[in-house]
């Protein structure tokens, strides 16, 4: 700690702090333009100049100067004011004064500073910039005439996102921010740059001319897409979410968002949203009132339960409170057939992790990743499914020199990070690589074996996983494999990351078990600063597991329910917040199940392909209309707050479940989410210690920052198997989408509007196809036509298709296996 | 005392004589208000559109909250008011909107005859204000 004096105030701060940070802590205001708390000090704007008594004779930029013992700082004097005003005059020489039409007006740092410093006239004259604006891309509007060259966009894109879209070009007065070759922006469109821009040079295009900042009501909620649980601050005007506001003050994401979080909000105001319940009469879905629809559901479900039973399939984007009510509905109906998210993808957590560690959740929190030394990511799609955690990984590498290794069948964004090593295996064989690492640790005596059960079994099971043989079999570079395993063992702190979700159904349990084995052997679980992270694809995947939206006792899981329905052995299905026809593997089976099942209820935002098959459709509410909690992939329970009313007669899922339970004869009612949350604590012990109304802006983490494992048991897993065929198809998530709901959002659709088949350059050349050509993909007894997208990510012989688009029918090919043999032809 | 009375009343009676009355025979005769009179608003046109750039300063400053603006982008990519309505029933003619306007797109005219029969007729839309 260092003591210094700022404007006569005694301050004690850490020695890593700068004068600006010390002043901020002491409550002394210093104006800044180019400073951002998450970026490294830069000192571009010179607005934050201060006087330091020990460095008399010149003014010192406070945002780049570290504090030292006994410093005496003066932040305002006549000279400082004069100099700051001059700096403003310089900045305003070329800056176009189009504040009336600039969407930044009202929250512009330059505007505020001009006002604060009273720069009403300018002693200097110069030409105003007249550069063309970049309106090519759909999401980020770049108007370089307004730029003040603070460099925040350049730095955030490099330091946080790790993409590096921008740089300064030219010299002197000609200097400007540009992309490579000064072409239009073509990037991830995460929009970090526009959240950082202090002026109106970078603005969100979907929000163009929509509202003034002071007209927006700000509602802090949690993003409804992936399991990272980023705080999104909804900017609401006239009951419409107009934009997502920048907010780095609360939440786990430090103001970072991905393209979905920042631009994918528009589905909540989509004109296709269901506004009235629909009931099938004479083969047609017709509008009905709530009472009639709920009565039909109650009657139908009761009748089905008396017959061959009812199954309930839920999505993982309901709040914890709603999931609890859903469980109550299942109880009242009397069914044990309850499941979520396709039933298979989360088994890595509920069976894999549970078997090895006795807990069904990630063992540490996301901020700890930044402090780790070695990170192992399983499947490169981790960045595609959880981009904001990917940004944390990037910071770990750049700020703390962490080493990153990726075990994957294709390359992705993570592989581009500095020093990242990819263990590129044949599809379906990632499991073998993990096993080989475990074997190497045991063979070389690097493993921490104290207190770990099941070692002997594991050793026997690993007989076939001699690293050199595995390397040969999987195509992974042996030296990288060995180096990674050794680094993991030698690291002070390490993290293992893996995402799960609907398109990753195959070998989930096995992969998670192998990851848990590896984590145990290097001592990750329970160690402060290290973690094994299994991250759900949906915003409340962890909550659904915590609350037990799983087959009860002898009940059927999702796939068994669909099997039973397809065989005519299930009389009712209640599908909530899911579109199995579009997103579940094996579309033909799902279609048959819905065809055969006598009574189908679908509760959703849109009339999805599944809803079109239903006997009753109930219009539900989006995350922006709900009050409750989500539990993110690091076990953090955060508040979701309603920003807008539901369209028409649509109701929140919670309200529907309550009304339905009452129709079915339940007498239990709750006064609101707080009361339900208190009830959850009775069933789910980990939630019992929290009070709904005391969940703060940072949320609360159940089980503590580091979750202690209940047991430490390595479990033997066999290897995966590759498939033989001309091409090997893997499905997964594309960066711009999440689930199927993002296909209703304008932002993600503007960037990626149609399904595609990604091919390597070599394969494209061999097939003589280019971007946009249609190709036939045949396998598993079906043939699809998809547009080609040629990329650098895939090794030869591997093709990739994202699963988000219902019309592509990718799930007719994909039946839940880790890899599919296909043929691709023109 | 009588003298003072006579003097005072003479002024009064003088005004009764023709040519000394201040009463105007409205509506046949109308007074011209002063240049600074704050009457009905007018949106100032430029060559091909209104001068207004929909910056939302007037609805923000308006103490009576009588101005409704909805901005949009025209085919040239410019910001313009798709909707600009003043509710004359609520307007208090304070003139803050004129003062706040950064592009001198709104001014107040001398028109003061604003009575009407229908409530809707008090909604002055962009088209009416541009006249």
Boltz contact constraints between the chains, C-beta under 6 A:
constraints:
  - contact:
      token1: [A, 100]
      token2: [B, 53]
      max_distance: 6.0
  - contact:
      token1: [A, 100]
      token2: [B, 55]
      max_distance: 6.0
  - contact:
      token1: [A, 100]
      token2: [B, 102]
      max_distance: 6.0
  - contact:
      token1: [A, 101]
      token2: [B, 53]
      max_distance: 6.0
  - contact:
      token1: [A, 101]
      token2: [B, 79]
      max_distance: 6.0
  - contact:
      token1: [A, 209]
      token2: [B, 71]
      max_distance: 6.0
  - contact:
      token1: [A, 209]
      token2: [B, 73]
      max_distance: 6.0
  - contact:
      token1: [A, 209]
      token2: [B, 79]
      max_distance: 6.0
  - contact:
      token1: [A, 212]
      token2: [B, 56]
      max_distance: 6.0
